[in-house]
Amino acid sequence: MKLPVFDFMGKRRIAAIASMTAVVVSVAFLGLRGLNLGLDFTGGTLVEVGFPERVDPVSVRTRLESAGFVDGVVQHFGTDQDILIRMPPQLGTDQATLGDRILAAIQEDSPGAVMRQSNFVGPVVGEELAESAGLAILTALGVVMLYILFRFTKQFAVGAVAALAHDVAVVLGIFSILGWDFDLPVVAAILAVVGYSLNDTIVVSDRIRENFRTIRKGSPIDVINTSLNQILGRTLVTSLTTLFVLLALLIAGGEGIRGFAAALTIGVVVGTYSSIYVAGNVLVLMNISREDLVVPEKERERDTFP
């Protein structure tokens, strides 16, 4: 089945406004509200408790507060008989035994409650993880820019990094706006988004470069539009098959990987959009032309006479 031909670049101004608005809103929320950092970064205790019958997280939270455990997050984990408790460090309490004390407080009302697991993360470790996570993301963006610069030209390098920065900012902004937990699995998902978006951007850039060298007539906008329509089928198939897997993880994967699946799902959608509109917009803004992509004489001779 032949796909319809779309005028992608004809809507580039609308896309640019939408992208800039999304990035500005995301940065504003990140600056004003920040991220809801998980225990991986803030330090604290993570406790999983199983109950013999269905339990209400509100009643468990009330019981913990009456026992002096404040600012904890209590929610169902997997089933309505399992509770996940995220408790930040408590003043005057030995953090190493905090999980046992939480269980003891719960068992006063529910003697049948049992500990599934209890993990403690110190604040120093959390701070180091936060620094390492930020450094990993920045390093990935820097390496990507260098790779694209050597593989293509400066216009493609700027476009690729702009697309990747756009994707990361939007994903972080959504997590900030919705107040979702930001932990190490989410950092892993963001790095995976960088890789996914980069792969998509390289495919688009390669086709644009090839068409600039082979299509003799038409403006740069026409060449970019032709290239985007040629890879549209491949992009849709790749994105949709990836989304099907991620949606399955998001719905049935459980609380432990929900943040990871949510970040990747958002990233795949945003990354597909940015590979088309953000990267393409940058090429137009930087006035890319056929002369920028002319094959050097030595390279042409090497390709002709191997």
Secondary structure, 3 states (H helix, E strand, C coil): CCCCCCCCHHHHHHHHHHHHHHHHHHHHHHHHCCCEECHHHHCEEEEEEECCCCCCHHHHHHHHHHCCCCCCEEEECCCCCEEEEEECCCCCCCHHHHHHHHHHHHHCCCCCCEEEEEEEECHHHHHHHHHHHHHHHHHHHHHHHHHHHHHCCHHHHHHHHHHHHHHHHHHHHHHHHHCCEECHHHHHHHHHHHHHHHHHHHHHHHHHHHHHHHCCCCCHHHHHHHHHHHCHHHHHHHHHHHHHHHHHHHHHCCHHHHHHHHHHHHHHHHHHHHHHHHHHHHHHHCCCCHHHHCCCHHHHHHHHCC
